[in-house]
């Protein structure tokens, strides 16, 4: 398996523009997570899905952020409009159902977002 | 709620020194415990894990033992290398508290030749 795939790896945009980050989880994993990492705040969980359904979005900072998972192999995180304070590395992670005995999360390489 | 506390970094060591990074946790149930490592410019990778009390996780010379009595999961390595320079995250997953993870703040390790 190729692991968790994220695109793009780097994104530079201007304030006010829409940004869409993409994630393909590991095949067969039931859970998908979106994280944001900054020097100031460390690693923050934004939202997670179980079987394509959003379970907990309490970490989404504000209405400018939205996430979708239209099917088991694809998820997006959208920021509209973007602001300079959104600059961070965004990670996607996936895991299988804990009932399988394998409960660790597998992380993608991240998308480094810079909003000018 | 659940939480993970790690020693503050950065930690700077000379090559071949002994490493300990402390991690303690608070959990309502019986969590699984993990150490993840993040090399510069990369995502987090699982380093080792333990799923029940007294289990010892080990990988690449690193070890950590799940201590329920002290709610700790300290990471150790007997002889560090320059290539071990990275950020280390302690984490827990408590199935009685949802399916997400709780990560510690991370500890940056720098190993000097």
Interface residues (C-beta under 8 A of the other chain):
Chain A: X4 X31 X33 X42 X43 X45 X48 X50 X55 X56 X91 X93 X95 X98 X103 X104 X105 X106 X107 X108 X109 X110
Chain B: X32 X34 X36 X42 X43 X44 X45 X46 X49 X51 X89 X93 X95 X98 X99 X100 X101 X103 X105 X106
